[in-house]
Structures are given as C-alpha cells and as structure tokens.
Amino acid sequence: MQSWIPFIGPAPGVARWWWLLVIPMSFLISMAWKAVRQDDMNGYWKAVAKMGTQVVLGMVGLFVFMAIFLRVIVPMMPAE
C-alpha cells in the first residue's frame, strides 16, 4: 500500500480485476434507484435486473465504441 493515492489510481490488489466491480455497483445503484422511484414493490426485482443489465450492456457498448474509434478511426485522421 505504499504510495497509493485513493481516487487517482486503482487500489493495489484489485488492479487486475477492478473493472468487474461495475457489475455489483450497477445492480446496487439500480436497487436504490428503483426503491425510490417505483410506486409499489410489484415487479421490483424484475425492474432492478432490467436496469442493472441495461447499465452493464451500456458500459460494454461504450467500451466497444471507444475501442473501435481509438484503434480504427483516430489513426486514419490526418496529423497536423
């Protein structure tokens, strides 16, 4: 834990798999959001699962878009 600056770099020990934390984080945030926004508890867990899945798939989609953009489109741009 020497020279680790929180919120600037990943914590030692989780640096290899920190990106997997998006899965529980998205579902926990979805649980809190749906608990506040939903009128009744009917279909609560289904709504949480749907929103959590949408968040994870959105993050994967952003990753794919940025990977294609940075590896294909940016090298084709003229350097000035």
N, CA, C and O atoms as CSV, one atom per row, in Angstrom:
chain,resi,resn,atom,element,x,y,z
A,1,MET,N,N,0.809,-1.187,0.000
A,1,MET,CA,C,0.000,0.000,0.000
A,1,MET,C,C,0.859,1.261,0.000
A,1,MET,O,O,0.376,2.338,0.351
A,2,GLN,N,N,2.092,1.141,-0.379
A,2,GLN,CA,C,2.928,2.327,-0.379
A,2,GLN,C,C,2.631,3.190,-1.604
A,2,GLN,O,O,2.485,2.680,-2.714
A,3,SER,N,N,2.548,4.448,-1.397
A,3,SER,CA,C,2.324,5.487,-2.407
A,3,SER,C,C,1.031,5.300,-3.206
A,3,SER,O,O,0.985,5.635,-4.390
A,4,TRP,N,N,-0.006,4.775,-2.579
A,4,TRP,CA,C,-1.296,4.662,-3.241
A,4,TRP,C,C,-2.125,5.898,-2.928
A,4,TRP,O,O,-2.299,6.248,-1.760
A,5,ILE,N,N,-2.638,6.562,-3.958
A,5,ILE,CA,C,-3.458,7.754,-3.795
A,5,ILE,C,C,-4.899,7.374,-4.149
A,5,ILE,O,O,-5.197,7.107,-5.313
A,6,PRO,N,N,-5.798,7.346,-3.150
A,6,PRO,CA,C,-7.188,6.965,-3.441
A,6,PRO,C,C,-7.830,7.903,-4.462
A,6,PRO,O,O,-7.515,9.091,-4.518
A,7,PHE,N,N,-8.729,7.352,-5.262
A,7,PHE,CA,C,-9.492,8.052,-6.300
A,7,PHE,C,C,-8.629,8.499,-7.481
A,7,PHE,O,O,-9.169,9.009,-8.463
A,8,ILE,N,N,-7.333,8.328,-7.420
A,8,ILE,CA,C,-6.463,8.664,-8.541
A,8,ILE,C,C,-6.049,7.391,-9.275
A,8,ILE,O,O,-6.078,7.345,-10.505
A,9,GLY,N,N,-5.668,6.373,-8.535
A,9,GLY,CA,C,-5.260,5.111,-9.121
A,9,GLY,C,C,-5.994,3.961,-8.469
A,9,GLY,O,O,-6.529,4.111,-7.371
A,10,PRO,N,N,-6.029,2.804,-9.131
A,10,PRO,CA,C,-6.705,1.653,-8.538
A,10,PRO,C,C,-5.965,1.154,-7.303
A,10,PRO,O,O,-4.744,1.270,-7.203
A,11,ALA,N,N,-6.713,0.608,-6.384
A,11,ALA,CA,C,-6.125,0.090,-5.155
A,11,ALA,C,C,-5.255,-1.123,-5.474
A,11,ALA,O,O,-5.600,-1.924,-6.343
A,12,PRO,N,N,-4.136,-1.262,-4.778
A,12,PRO,CA,C,-3.304,-2.441,-5.001
A,12,PRO,C,C,-4.069,-3.702,-4.609
A,12,PRO,O,O,-4.811,-3.707,-3.627
A,13,GLY,N,N,-3.889,-4.738,-5.361
A,13,GLY,CA,C,-4.594,-5.982,-5.097
A,13,GLY,C,C,-5.840,-6.152,-5.950
A,13,GLY,O,O,-6.233,-7.282,-6.240
A,14,VAL,N,N,-6.464,-5.066,-6.355
A,14,VAL,CA,C,-7.643,-5.162,-7.214
A,14,VAL,C,C,-7.371,-4.565,-8.588
A,14,VAL,O,O,-8.291,-4.419,-9.392
A,15,ALA,N,N,-6.132,-4.223,-8.862
A,15,ALA,CA,C,-5.795,-3.563,-10.117
A,15,ALA,C,C,-6.085,-4.449,-11.330
A,15,ALA,O,O,-6.377,-3.936,-12.410
A,16,ARG,N,N,-6.008,-5.764,-11.166
A,16,ARG,CA,C,-6.256,-6.656,-12.297
A,16,ARG,C,C,-7.733,-6.784,-12.638
A,16,ARG,O,O,-8.090,-6.906,-13.810
A,17,TRP,N,N,-8.579,-6.757,-11.645
A,17,TRP,CA,C,-9.991,-7.028,-11.891
A,17,TRP,C,C,-10.914,-5.923,-11.406
A,17,TRP,O,O,-12.074,-6.203,-11.103
A,18,TRP,N,N,-10.458,-4.697,-11.319
A,18,TRP,CA,C,-11.292,-3.587,-10.838
A,18,TRP,C,C,-12.487,-3.329,-11.727
A,18,TRP,O,O,-13.530,-2.892,-11.241
A,19,TRP,N,N,-12.362,-3.588,-13.018
A,19,TRP,CA,C,-13.443,-3.335,-13.955
A,19,TRP,C,C,-14.633,-4.264,-13.716
A,19,TRP,O,O,-15.745,-3.947,-14.137
A,20,LEU,N,N,-14.426,-5.410,-13.046
A,20,LEU,CA,C,-15.538,-6.307,-12.725
A,20,LEU,C,C,-16.454,-5.729,-11.651
A,20,LEU,O,O,-17.581,-6.192,-11.475
A,21,LEU,N,N,-15.972,-4.719,-10.935
A,21,LEU,CA,C,-16.791,-4.102,-9.897
A,21,LEU,C,C,-17.968,-3.314,-10.478
A,21,LEU,O,O,-18.862,-2.906,-9.736
A,22,VAL,N,N,-17.976,-3.098,-11.789
A,22,VAL,CA,C,-19.102,-2.390,-12.412
A,22,VAL,C,C,-20.380,-3.220,-12.314
A,22,VAL,O,O,-21.475,-2.659,-12.293
A,23,ILE,N,N,-20.262,-4.530,-12.256
A,23,ILE,CA,C,-21.446,-5.393,-12.212
A,23,ILE,C,C,-22.189,-5.248,-10.883
A,23,ILE,O,O,-23.372,-4.908,-10.898
A,24,PRO,N,N,-21.546,-5.494,-9.726
A,24,PRO,CA,C,-22.304,-5.296,-8.483
A,24,PRO,C,C,-22.674,-3.832,-8.244
A,24,PRO,O,O,-23.730,-3.544,-7.681
A,25,MET,N,N,-21.810,-2.908,-8.669
A,25,MET,CA,C,-22.116,-1.495,-8.481
A,25,MET,C,C,-23.372,-1.106,-9.256
A,25,MET,O,O,-24.213,-0.375,-8.734
A,26,SER,N,N,-23.512,-1.581,-10.491
A,26,SER,CA,C,-24.683,-1.222,-11.284
A,26,SER,C,C,-25.957,-1.801,-10.680
A,26,SER,O,O,-26.997,-1.141,-10.686
A,27,PHE,N,N,-25.891,-3.020,-10.161
A,27,PHE,CA,C,-27.089,-3.607,-9.572
A,27,PHE,C,C,-27.440,-2.973,-8.235
A,27,PHE,O,O,-28.621,-2.843,-7.913
A,28,LEU,N,N,-26.449,-2.578,-7.451
A,28,LEU,CA,C,-26.740,-1.896,-6.187
A,28,LEU,C,C,-27.323,-0.510,-6.424
A,28,LEU,O,O,-28.242,-0.095,-5.719
A,29,ILE,N,N,-26.798,0.204,-7.407
A,29,ILE,CA,C,-27.362,1.513,-7.740
A,29,ILE,C,C,-28.775,1.349,-8.298
A,29,ILE,O,O,-29.653,2.163,-8.011
A,30,SER,N,N,-28.997,0.308,-9.090
A,30,SER,CA,C,-30.336,0.039,-9.622
A,30,SER,C,C,-31.321,-0.274,-8.505
A,30,SER,O,O,-32.474,0.152,-8.555
A,31,MET,N,N,-30.866,-1.028,-7.484
A,31,MET,CA,C,-31.740,-1.321,-6.352
A,31,MET,C,C,-32.149,-0.043,-5.641
A,31,MET,O,O,-33.323,0.142,-5.320
A,32,ALA,N,N,-31.190,0.839,-5.392
A,32,ALA,CA,C,-31.504,2.087,-4.695
A,32,ALA,C,C,-32.408,2.968,-5.546
A,32,ALA,O,O,-33.362,3.553,-5.034
A,33,TRP,N,N,-32.121,3.068,-6.832
A,33,TRP,CA,C,-32.910,3.926,-7.717
A,33,TRP,C,C,-34.347,3.435,-7.807
A,33,TRP,O,O,-35.285,4.223,-7.690
A,34,LYS,N,N,-34.519,2.141,-8.012
A,34,LYS,CA,C,-35.867,1.598,-8.155
A,34,LYS,C,C,-36.626,1.630,-6.829
A,34,LYS,O,O,-37.851,1.758,-6.833
A,35,ALA,N,N,-35.932,1.517,-5.698
A,35,ALA,CA,C,-36.603,1.597,-4.403
A,35,ALA,C,C,-37.193,2.984,-4.184
A,35,ALA,O,O,-38.233,3.123,-3.541
A,36,VAL,N,N,-36.545,3.994,-4.705
A,36,VAL,CA,C,-37.037,5.361,-4.531
A,36,VAL,C,C,-38.078,5.713,-5.584
A,36,VAL,O,O,-39.065,6.378,-5.270
A,37,ARG,N,N,-37.883,5.287,-6.811
A,37,ARG,CA,C,-38.719,5.747,-7.921
A,37,ARG,C,C,-39.967,4.909,-8.171
A,37,ARG,O,O,-40.931,5.406,-8.753
A,38,GLN,N,N,-39.969,3.651,-7.743
A,38,GLN,CA,C,-41.100,2.782,-8.062
A,38,GLN,C,C,-42.225,2.994,-7.047
A,38,GLN,O,O,-41.977,3.106,-5.847
A,39,ASP,N,N,-43.467,3.048,-7.543
A,39,ASP,CA,C,-44.617,3.311,-6.679
A,39,ASP,C,C,-44.927,2.148,-5.741
A,39,ASP,O,O,-45.190,2.357,-4.556
A,40,ASP,N,N,-44.896,0.922,-6.268
A,40,ASP,CA,C,-45.153,-0.243,-5.427
A,40,ASP,C,C,-44.068,-1.280,-5.680
A,40,ASP,O,O,-43.269,-1.147,-6.608
A,41,MET,N,N,-44.049,-2.307,-4.852
A,41,MET,CA,C,-42.975,-3.293,-4.938
A,41,MET,C,C,-43.282,-4.432,-5.917
A,41,MET,O,O,-42.489,-5.365,-6.048
A,42,ASN,N,N,-44.408,-4.360,-6.591
A,42,ASN,CA,C,-44.717,-5.368,-7.598
A,42,ASN,C,C,-43.769,-5.199,-8.779
A,42,ASN,O,O,-43.710,-4.126,-9.379
A,43,GLY,N,N,-43.039,-6.236,-9.112
A,43,GLY,CA,C,-42.097,-6.183,-10.222
A,43,GLY,C,C,-40.806,-5.469,-9.890
A,43,GLY,O,O,-40.061,-5.089,-10.793
A,44,TYR,N,N,-40.525,-5.279,-8.602
A,44,TYR,CA,C,-39.318,-4.547,-8.195
A,44,TYR,C,C,-38.051,-5.250,-8.675
A,44,TYR,O,O,-37.200,-4.626,-9.308
A,45,TRP,N,N,-37.919,-6.541,-8.381
A,45,TRP,CA,C,-36.685,-7.245,-8.732
A,45,TRP,C,C,-36.514,-7.385,-10.236
A,45,TRP,O,O,-35.392,-7.371,-10.741
A,46,LYS,N,N,-37.612,-7.517,-10.943
A,46,LYS,CA,C,-37.540,-7.569,-12.406
A,46,LYS,C,C,-37.040,-6.235,-12.953
A,46,LYS,O,O,-36.218,-6.201,-13.869
A,47,ALA,N,N,-37.542,-5.135,-12.386
A,47,ALA,CA,C,-37.105,-3.806,-12.823
A,47,ALA,C,C,-35.638,-3.564,-12.476
A,47,ALA,O,O,-34.904,-2.953,-13.253
A,48,VAL,N,N,-35.214,-4.046,-11.302
A,48,VAL,CA,C,-33.811,-3.898,-10.899
A,48,VAL,C,C,-32.911,-4.691,-11.844
A,48,VAL,O,O,-31.879,-4.190,-12.291
A,49,ALA,N,N,-33.300,-5.923,-12.147
A,49,ALA,CA,C,-32.499,-6.744,-13.059
A,49,ALA,C,C,-32.424,-6.120,-14.447
A,49,ALA,O,O,-31.369,-6.124,-15.080
A,50,LYS,N,N,-33.542,-5.588,-14.913
A,50,LYS,CA,C,-33.567,-4.964,-16.239
A,50,LYS,C,C,-32.670,-3.729,-16.280
A,50,LYS,O,O,-31.893,-3.555,-17.219
A,51,MET,N,N,-32.776,-2.869,-15.260
A,51,MET,CA,C,-31.963,-1.650,-15.245
A,51,MET,C,C,-30.481,-1.973,-15.066
A,51,MET,O,O,-29.630,-1.365,-15.716
A,52,GLY,N,N,-30.168,-2.926,-14.187
A,52,GLY,CA,C,-28.771,-3.312,-13.991
A,52,GLY,C,C,-28.153,-3.882,-15.255
A,52,GLY,O,O,-27.005,-3.585,-15.586
A,53,THR,N,N,-28.920,-4.699,-15.956
A,53,THR,CA,C,-28.440,-5.266,-17.221
A,53,THR,C,C,-28.243,-4.173,-18.263
A,53,THR,O,O,-27.267,-4.201,-19.013
A,54,GLN,N,N,-29.158,-3.214,-18.316
A,54,GLN,CA,C,-29.008,-2.111,-19.265
A,54,GLN,C,C,-27.761,-1.288,-18.970
A,54,GLN,O,O,-27.072,-0.857,-19.895
A,55,VAL,N,N,-27.468,-1.068,-17.711
A,55,VAL,CA,C,-26.273,-0.293,-17.346
A,55,VAL,C,C,-25.011,-1.047,-17.764
A,55,VAL,O,O,-24.107,-0.464,-18.362
A,56,VAL,N,N,-24.950,-2.344,-17.450
A,56,VAL,CA,C,-23.759,-3.135,-17.809
A,56,VAL,C,C,-23.595,-3.201,-19.323
A,56,VAL,O,O,-22.488,-3.025,-19.831
A,57,LEU,N,N,-24.684,-3.451,-20.050
A,57,LEU,CA,C,-24.589,-3.506,-21.515
A,57,LEU,C,C,-24.229,-2.148,-22.109
A,57,LEU,O,O,-23.525,-2.078,-23.117
A,58,GLY,N,N,-24.705,-1.075,-21.495
A,58,GLY,CA,C,-24.317,0.262,-21.942
A,58,GLY,C,C,-22.825,0.505,-21.767
A,58,GLY,O,O,-22.181,1.087,-22.639
A,59,MET,N,N,-22.280,0.063,-20.648
A,59,MET,CA,C,-20.843,0.224,-20.419
A,59,MET,C,C,-20.028,-0.614,-21.406
A,59,MET,O,O,-19.001,-0.160,-21.909
A,60,VAL,N,N,-20.484,-1.826,-21.679
A,60,VAL,CA,C,-19.796,-2.670,-22.667
A,60,VAL,C,C,-19.883,-2.025,-24.046
A,60,VAL,O,O,-18.903,-2.022,-24.791
A,61,GLY,N,N,-21.048,-1.479,-24.391
A,61,GLY,CA,C,-21.206,-0.798,-25.674
A,61,GLY,C,C,-20.295,0.410,-25.806
A,61,GLY,O,O,-19.710,0.633,-26.865
A,62,LEU,N,N,-20.169,1.196,-24.735
A,62,LEU,CA,C,-19.240,2.331,-24.753
A,62,LEU,C,C,-17.801,1.871,-24.938
A,62,LEU,O,O,-17.028,2.503,-25.658
A,63,PHE,N,N,-17.444,0.766,-24.284
A,63,PHE,CA,C,-16.094,0.229,-24.437
A,63,PHE,C,C,-15.829,-0.181,-25.883
A,63,PHE,O,O,-14.780,0.139,-26.442
A,64,VAL,N,N,-16.776,-0.885,-26.483
A,64,VAL,CA,C,-16.600,-1.335,-27.877
A,64,VAL,C,C,-16.502,-0.130,-28.810
A,64,VAL,O,O,-15.639,-0.098,-29.688
A,65,PHE,N,N,-17.368,0.851,-28.632
A,65,PHE,CA,C,-17.332,2.049,-29.465
A,65,PHE,C,C,-15.990,2.767,-29.339
A,65,PHE,O,O,-15.378,3.120,-30.346
A,66,MET,N,N,-15.536,2.981,-28.113
A,66,MET,CA,C,-14.273,3.696,-27.905
A,66,MET,C,C,-13.084,2.894,-28.433
A,66,MET,O,O,-12.138,3.472,-28.968
A,67,ALA,N,N,-13.125,1.573,-28.289
A,67,ALA,CA,C,-12.038,0.752,-28.815
A,67,ALA,C,C,-11.961,0.857,-30.333
A,67,ALA,O,O,-10.874,1.006,-30.893
A,68,ILE,N,N,-13.105,0.780,-30.996
A,68,ILE,CA,C,-13.116,0.912,-32.456
A,68,ILE,C,C,-12.687,2.314,-32.859
A,68,ILE,O,O,-11.890,2.479,-33.782
A,69,PHE,N,N,-13.205,3.316,-32.180
A,69,PHE,CA,C,-12.865,4.697,-32.501
A,69,PHE,C,C,-11.368,4.945,-32.351
A,69,PHE,O,O,-10.747,5.545,-33.229
A,70,LEU,N,N,-10.792,4.494,-31.256
A,70,LEU,CA,C,-9.381,4.779,-30.994
A,70,LEU,C,C,-8.427,3.932,-31.827
A,70,LEU,O,O,-7.331,4.383,-32.158
A,71,ARG,N,N,-8.826,2.720,-32.169
A,71,ARG,CA,C,-7.927,1.839,-32.926
A,71,ARG,C,C,-8.093,1.932,-34.434
A,71,ARG,O,O,-7.169,1.594,-35.174
A,72,VAL,N,N,-9.256,2.385,-34.907
A,72,VAL,CA,C,-9.506,2.408,-36.356
A,72,VAL,C,C,-9.619,3.843,-36.879
A,72,VAL,O,O,-8.942,4.208,-37.840
A,73,ILE,N,N,-10.456,4.640,-36.260
A,73,ILE,CA,C,-10.772,5.951,-36.813
A,73,ILE,C,C,-9.687,6.981,-36.528
A,73,ILE,O,O,-9.304,7.738,-37.420
A,74,VAL,N,N,-9.195,7.018,-35.308
A,74,VAL,CA,C,-8.171,8.022,-34.962
A,74,VAL,C,C,-6.891,7.845,-35.780
A,74,VAL,O,O,-6.345,8.850,-36.235
A,75,PRO,N,N,-6.372,6.616,-35.996
A,75,PRO,CA,C,-5.176,6.512,-36.840
A,75,PRO,C,C,-5.391,6.950,-38.286
A,75,PRO,O,O,-4.421,7.290,-38.963
A,76,MET,N,N,-6.626,6.954,-38.781
A,76,MET,CA,C,-6.891,7.380,-40.151
A,76,MET,C,C,-6.967,8.885,-40.279
A,76,MET,O,O,-6.952,9.404,-41.395
A,77,MET,N,N,-7.049,9.602,-39.167
A,77,MET,CA,C,-7.146,11.062,-39.194
A,77,MET,C,C,-5.787,11.679,-39.548
A,77,MET,O,O,-4.747,11.173,-39.126
A,78,PRO,N,N,-5.796,12.752,-40.310
A,78,PRO,CA,C,-4.506,13.354,-40.677
A,78,PRO,C,C,-3.859,14.039,-39.473
A,78,PRO,O,O,-4.525,14.678,-38.658
A,79,ALA,N,N,-2.560,13.885,-39.395
A,79,ALA,CA,C,-1.809,14.543,-38.315
A,79,ALA,C,C,-1.368,15.923,-38.797
A,79,ALA,O,O,-0.792,16.060,-39.877
A,80,GLU,N,N,-1.639,16.913,-38.007
A,80,GLU,CA,C,-1.246,18.269,-38.393
A,80,GLU,C,C,-0.331,18.852,-37.360
A,80,GLU,O,O,0.112,19.992,-37.502
